Amino acid sequence: MGLSYNVYLNSHKIYGCKNCKAHLSNHEDIISRNFRGQHGKAYLFNNVVNVTAGDPSERNMTTGRHIVRDIACRQCNETVGWKYDKAFEPAEKYKEGKYILEAELLCNVT
């Protein structure tokens, strides 16, 4: 299988794992800040790096039924959010393939 190396982002504002500071996404990839997670505020991102995705599960959320996968930091294995695989409501289809990172589990990396 081989070693997996972390991806390092180059941006004016980088979000990282609060636990180990591994780069997760940059500010330009935020689609929306109008989300809530288990720990409070959460952001919808177009792209994230250095995460592993768990098994898909169906969840009933405030915006309807979705199939999601929890995502964890690849470096320290701390859960940092989830990925939307499928949205059943037509108005929520824009979330498919996108990621939620919870603000409480993030830090700014300089």
VMD Tcl script that draws the C-alpha trace (Angstrom):
set ca {
  {0.00 0.00 0.00}
  {2.78 2.47 0.78}
  {2.99 5.64 2.80}
  {0.42 8.37 2.44}
  {1.77 11.89 2.61}
  {-0.12 14.93 3.82}
  {-1.11 17.57 1.29}
  {0.05 21.08 2.24}
  {-2.14 23.94 1.05}
  {-0.93 27.36 -0.04}
  {-3.49 30.04 0.74}
  {-3.87 33.22 2.78}
  {-6.20 31.39 5.21}
  {-5.94 27.65 5.81}
  {-8.22 25.59 8.06}
  {-6.56 22.71 9.88}
  {-7.36 19.99 12.37}
  {-7.56 21.52 15.85}
  {-5.88 18.44 17.33}
  {-2.79 18.11 15.11}
  {-2.82 21.17 12.77}
  {-2.90 19.06 9.57}
  {-4.17 21.13 6.63}
  {-7.81 20.35 5.74}
  {-9.05 23.11 3.42}
  {-8.56 26.72 2.44}
  {-10.84 29.70 2.84}
  {-11.59 29.95 -0.90}
  {-13.25 26.51 -0.86}
  {-16.05 27.57 1.53}
  {-19.44 27.38 -0.18}
  {-21.56 28.32 2.85}
  {-21.17 29.20 6.53}
  {-24.85 28.61 7.23}
  {-24.61 25.08 8.67}
  {-24.78 23.45 12.11}
  {-23.01 20.32 13.30}
  {-22.92 18.36 16.54}
  {-20.54 20.95 18.02}
  {-22.22 24.12 16.75}
  {-21.21 26.18 13.70}
  {-20.12 24.29 10.60}
  {-19.01 25.20 7.08}
  {-19.80 23.59 3.72}
  {-16.61 23.13 1.66}
  {-16.16 22.27 -1.98}
  {-12.90 20.39 -1.36}
  {-10.94 19.03 1.61}
  {-7.60 17.21 1.89}
  {-5.91 14.90 4.39}
  {-9.10 13.14 5.50}
  {-10.37 9.57 5.44}
  {-14.05 8.80 4.95}
  {-15.97 6.21 6.93}
  {-18.77 3.96 5.72}
  {-21.91 5.56 4.27}
  {-24.92 5.86 6.55}
  {-28.40 7.29 6.09}
  {-29.22 10.18 8.44}
  {-32.27 12.33 8.94}
  {-31.00 15.89 9.24}
  {-32.80 19.20 9.63}
  {-32.84 19.63 5.83}
  {-34.08 16.11 5.08}
  {-32.72 12.63 4.54}
  {-29.10 12.24 3.36}
  {-26.49 9.53 2.91}
  {-23.29 10.79 4.54}
  {-19.86 9.55 5.59}
  {-18.03 10.80 8.67}
  {-14.63 12.20 7.78}
  {-11.60 12.05 10.05}
  {-8.20 13.72 9.96}
  {-5.79 11.34 8.24}
  {-2.96 12.30 10.60}
  {-4.59 11.95 14.05}
  {-7.88 10.16 13.17}
  {-10.02 12.82 14.92}
  {-13.50 13.18 13.40}
  {-13.75 16.65 11.82}
  {-17.07 16.52 9.93}
  {-18.84 14.58 7.19}
  {-19.20 14.20 3.43}
  {-22.55 14.26 1.64}
  {-22.87 11.28 -0.73}
  {-26.56 11.64 -1.59}
  {-29.41 14.03 -0.85}
  {-32.95 12.76 -1.33}
  {-34.59 16.20 -1.47}
  {-34.22 17.91 -4.88}
  {-33.43 21.28 -3.26}
  {-30.50 19.70 -1.35}
  {-28.76 18.01 -4.32}
  {-26.13 20.79 -4.42}
  {-24.57 19.24 -1.28}
  {-23.71 15.95 -2.97}
  {-19.95 15.39 -3.05}
  {-19.36 18.34 -0.69}
  {-17.92 18.36 2.83}
  {-18.94 19.76 6.20}
  {-16.18 20.75 8.61}
  {-17.24 21.73 12.12}
  {-15.80 25.07 13.28}
  {-15.16 23.79 16.83}
  {-12.88 21.06 15.46}
  {-10.83 23.43 13.25}
  {-8.00 25.90 13.75}
  {-6.36 28.52 11.54}
  {-3.00 27.31 10.30}
  {-0.35 29.88 9.50}
}
mol new
graphics top color blue
foreach p $ca { graphics top sphere $p radius 0.5 }
foreach p [lrange $ca 0 end-1] q [lrange $ca 1 end] { graphics top cylinder $p $q radius 0.2 }
display resetview
